[in-house]
Amino acid sequence: MPYDFNFGSSTAKSGFLTEKEVVEKFNNWKKDKDAQHWLKIMGYKLEEIKDLKAIPIPVRVSKKFLESLGLGNIESYDEFLAFKKADLQIRVYVNINGIWKIENISVKKTTDKVNFNQVDKRQVSEYRKYWKFSDRIETALKLFTGELAPQNHPEFLKIPITQLRSNKRVFLDELKPEILNEVIQFFKKNKFLVIADVLKGRGALSADWILVLHNKENKSFWTLKDINIAMNIYSQGEVRLSPKGSLWIGKVFMQRKGGTPDPTKLQFKINPLLLFNQEI
């Protein structure tokens, strides 16, 4: 059974614990107390570990890097990377059965000032490819992100174009009720698929664990959760409109990306601090 450490802190150094330092901690697991806690949470008995190697997973993964992980036979490179969520990977050699076990970890960082974290973003058409929603939902979401101009689709609006909050995009509560209902019903029906894709991902570089690093008062705190527990936490709650016309899917927030360089992408965000079991 996993060791019951769901909350821990690293206060030996001031400042923010980084992904690079997490990799270093795992590789120094024989001496590093945090790494030992993490391994116990993952269900390992330290005395049974014969060897361990931790490596960072780059944001842009090359085919050569995949080959180094033993994944060189991937048929569709682009599709394989579409839902990559691992930021680092550890390989653990356990004496008891003589095999290497692989654990993929997604790392999320927060501070007192920034407690929302983007977990996925892409064009609406790419989401449609994986989630199979209708033409009408695709158009509605493209109006929401500003990829389509509201002036070209007045039939989707419940109010005159001149009354829209923006002349560049449509907020969800400005859609006709029957179209808005279709959007909401889709995300209600597919809530667990959507949350699994944006948090865990798919394939050999999907996340098995989520590690949250939080900086407070110049100290670093962490919590490590099994990705299935995290998905259950973020799935709690209804699919509902936000006060400003975006969408809550449980505890996952869906909004227009905005800004540069990709203002018309759809974006999903979470508050990683929800995974802590106690106030910090």
NUDREN-743844 format. One record per residue (C-alpha): y, z negated, x. Coordinates in steps of 0.02 Angstrom, whole numbers. Last residue first. Example, Ala and Ser with C-alpha at 12.3 -4.5 7.8 and 13.67 -1.06 7.14 Angstrom:
BEGIN
LOVEX      y      z      x
LOVEX    -53   -357    684
LOVEX   -225   -390    615
This chain:
BEGIN
LOVEX      y      z      x
LOVEX   1303   -194    -22
LOVEX   1238   -231   -195
LOVEX   1051   -237   -215
LOVEX    907   -117   -242
LOVEX    995     29   -158
LOVEX    945    197   -230
LOVEX   1100    209   -341
LOVEX   1202    216   -179
LOVEX   1151    399   -161
LOVEX   1274    452   -298
LOVEX   1213    625   -341
LOVEX   1283    802   -342
LOVEX   1230    974   -406
LOVEX   1339   1128   -376
LOVEX   1353   1298   -461
LOVEX   1437   1426   -349
LOVEX   1601   1511   -391
LOVEX   1710   1430   -257
LOVEX   1604   1481   -107
LOVEX   1705   1464     55
LOVEX   1809   1373      0
LOVEX   1859   1267   -148
LOVEX   1763   1259   -312
LOVEX   1582   1204   -329
LOVEX   1578   1208   -519
LOVEX   1490   1054   -585
LOVEX   1320    977   -618
LOVEX   1304    787   -595
LOVEX   1132    708   -574
LOVEX   1111    539   -658
LOVEX   1019    609   -809
LOVEX   1082    787   -810
LOVEX   1270    756   -825
LOVEX   1371    911   -863
LOVEX   1551    970   -836
LOVEX   1688    969   -968
LOVEX   1807    836   -905
LOVEX   1735    690  -1005
LOVEX   1561    736   -943
LOVEX   1446    826  -1064
LOVEX   1271    758  -1088
LOVEX   1091    771  -1032
LOVEX   1031    594  -1063
LOVEX    990    453   -943
LOVEX    859    417   -811
LOVEX    807    569   -710
LOVEX    901    506   -557
LOVEX    791    351   -545
LOVEX    630    449   -574
LOVEX    679    575   -442
LOVEX    709    433   -318
LOVEX    538    357   -354
LOVEX    458    528   -326
LOVEX    557    549   -164
LOVEX    485    388    -94
LOVEX    636    282    -51
LOVEX    722    224    108
LOVEX    879    117    108
LOVEX   1006    100    245
LOVEX   1159      1    298
LOVEX   1279     43    440
LOVEX   1423    -73    483
LOVEX   1608    -32    503
LOVEX   1657   -118    341
LOVEX   1531    -14    246
LOVEX   1440    140    307
LOVEX   1291    194    203
LOVEX   1139    290    265
LOVEX   1021    343    126
LOVEX    845    398    174
LOVEX    752    506     49
LOVEX    565    531     68
LOVEX    436    669     41
LOVEX    566    807     47
LOVEX    522    992     37
LOVEX    497   1082    202
LOVEX    319   1140    168
LOVEX    362   1208     -4
LOVEX    482   1159   -140
LOVEX    639   1054   -160
LOVEX    640    865   -178
LOVEX    816    833   -242
LOVEX    881    997   -316
LOVEX    710   1065   -364
LOVEX    641    902   -433
LOVEX    799    870   -534
LOVEX    792   1044   -611
LOVEX    606   1035   -652
LOVEX    626    860   -724
LOVEX    771    910   -837
LOVEX    690   1070   -902
LOVEX    692   1035  -1089
LOVEX    854    938  -1081
LOVEX    931   1066   -963
LOVEX    890   1208  -1083
LOVEX    948   1108  -1234
LOVEX   1117   1079  -1154
LOVEX   1145   1263  -1117
LOVEX   1090   1315  -1292
LOVEX   1201   1182  -1369
LOVEX   1350   1248  -1271
LOVEX   1314   1421  -1341
LOVEX   1301   1357  -1521
LOVEX   1458   1252  -1500
LOVEX   1563   1398  -1434
LOVEX   1613   1362  -1254
LOVEX   1769   1262  -1215
LOVEX   1668   1101  -1190
LOVEX   1580   1185  -1044
LOVEX   1742   1217   -950
LOVEX   1785   1400   -933
LOVEX   1854   1485   -777
LOVEX   2003   1575   -700
LOVEX   2135   1558   -837
LOVEX   2115   1370   -833
LOVEX   2131   1235   -966
LOVEX   2096   1367  -1099
LOVEX   2223   1379  -1241
LOVEX   2283   1556  -1202
LOVEX   2102   1617  -1207
LOVEX   2091   1567  -1390
LOVEX   1967   1426  -1429
LOVEX   1779   1420  -1460
LOVEX   1744   1541  -1319
LOVEX   1588   1647  -1288
LOVEX   1655   1798  -1386
LOVEX   1808   1798  -1272
LOVEX   1699   1866  -1130
LOVEX   1806   1977  -1018
LOVEX   1959   1865  -1024
LOVEX   1848   1718   -974
LOVEX   1824   1797   -801
LOVEX   1647   1791   -733
LOVEX   1607   1703   -569
LOVEX   1722   1565   -629
LOVEX   1590   1430   -616
LOVEX   1589   1393   -803
LOVEX   1600   1578   -849
LOVEX   1450   1606   -736
LOVEX   1362   1463   -825
LOVEX   1394   1541   -996
LOVEX   1338   1713   -936
LOVEX   1175   1642   -867
LOVEX   1148   1542  -1026
LOVEX   1169   1701  -1129
LOVEX   1051   1802  -1021
LOVEX    918   1667  -1042
LOVEX    851   1539   -919
LOVEX    709   1576   -800
LOVEX    723   1423   -685
LOVEX    686   1503   -517
LOVEX    772   1672   -533
LOVEX    902   1595   -648
LOVEX    953   1476   -510
LOVEX    986   1626   -398
LOVEX   1090   1710   -532
LOVEX   1199   1554   -548
LOVEX   1250   1564   -365
LOVEX   1200   1419   -255
LOVEX   1226   1233   -227
LOVEX   1110   1085   -200
LOVEX   1111    900   -153
LOVEX   1298    868   -138
LOVEX   1334    685   -107
LOVEX   1445    567   -203
LOVEX   1492    400   -125
LOVEX   1641    449    -17
LOVEX   1772    313     11
LOVEX   1654    167     43
LOVEX   1548    283    147
LOVEX   1395    389    111
LOVEX   1261    487    204
LOVEX   1104    566    133
LOVEX    950    606    239
LOVEX    800    701    170
LOVEX    639    654    258
LOVEX    480    757    280
LOVEX    323    660    328
LOVEX    176    744    416
LOVEX     11    658    455
LOVEX    -81    706    615
LOVEX   -266    668    608
LOVEX   -387    547    693
LOVEX   -442    453    538
LOVEX   -408    272    586
LOVEX   -311    312    743
LOVEX   -161    384    653
LOVEX    -57    523    730
LOVEX    113    528    645
LOVEX    221    683    634
LOVEX    399    651    582
LOVEX    513    780    505
LOVEX    700    783    488
LOVEX    829    852    369
LOVEX    700    904    239
LOVEX    767    986     80
LOVEX    714   1168     94
LOVEX    728   1244    -81
LOVEX    771   1425    -42
LOVEX    693   1417    132
LOVEX    522   1479     77
LOVEX    601   1611    -35
LOVEX    699   1682    110
LOVEX    550   1685    229
LOVEX    431   1765    104
LOVEX    257   1781    179
LOVEX    256   1620    283
LOVEX    128   1644    423
LOVEX    235   1563    558
LOVEX    224   1390    481
LOVEX    145   1297    626
LOVEX    300   1193    654
LOVEX    347   1293    810
LOVEX    321   1450    706
LOVEX    450   1386    583
LOVEX    573   1367    728
LOVEX    542   1547    781
LOVEX    571   1605    602
LOVEX    741   1522    611
LOVEX    798   1374    506
LOVEX    982   1359    466
LOVEX   1022   1179    423
LOVEX    916   1121    569
LOVEX    763   1010    544
LOVEX    773    865    667
LOVEX    612    815    756
LOVEX    511    653    758
LOVEX    350    632    857
LOVEX    227    489    835
LOVEX     69    436    928
LOVEX    -75    314    909
LOVEX    -19    228    750
LOVEX   -151    106    688
LOVEX    -62    -50    752
LOVEX     95     -1    659
LOVEX      8      1    491
LOVEX     82    146    395
LOVEX    126    146    210
LOVEX    289    242    213
LOVEX    384     78    190
LOVEX    295     16    346
LOVEX    353    168    443
LOVEX    532    138    388
LOVEX    525    -46    438
LOVEX    458      1    611
LOVEX    597    129    630
LOVEX    725     -5    589
LOVEX    648   -125    716
LOVEX    654     -3    862
LOVEX    537    -48   1005
LOVEX    376     47    968
LOVEX    472    165    855
LOVEX    574    245    995
LOVEX    542    421    928
LOVEX    584    357    755
LOVEX    746    280    817
LOVEX    795    439    908
LOVEX    770    541    749
LOVEX    876    414    653
LOVEX   1007    425    791
LOVEX   1021    613    768
LOVEX   1036    590    580
LOVEX   1184    475    609
LOVEX   1215    287    591
LOVEX   1400    265    559
LOVEX   1509    141    651
LOVEX   1477    -22    739
LOVEX   1316    -55    830
LOVEX   1185   -191    806
LOVEX   1217   -194    619
LOVEX   1072    -91    553
LOVEX   1029   -142    378
LOVEX    881   -143    263
LOVEX    830   -114     85
LOVEX    669    -57      6
LOVEX    551   -153    120
LOVEX    389   -188     25
LOVEX    263   -112    145
LOVEX    177     35     62
LOVEX      0      0      0
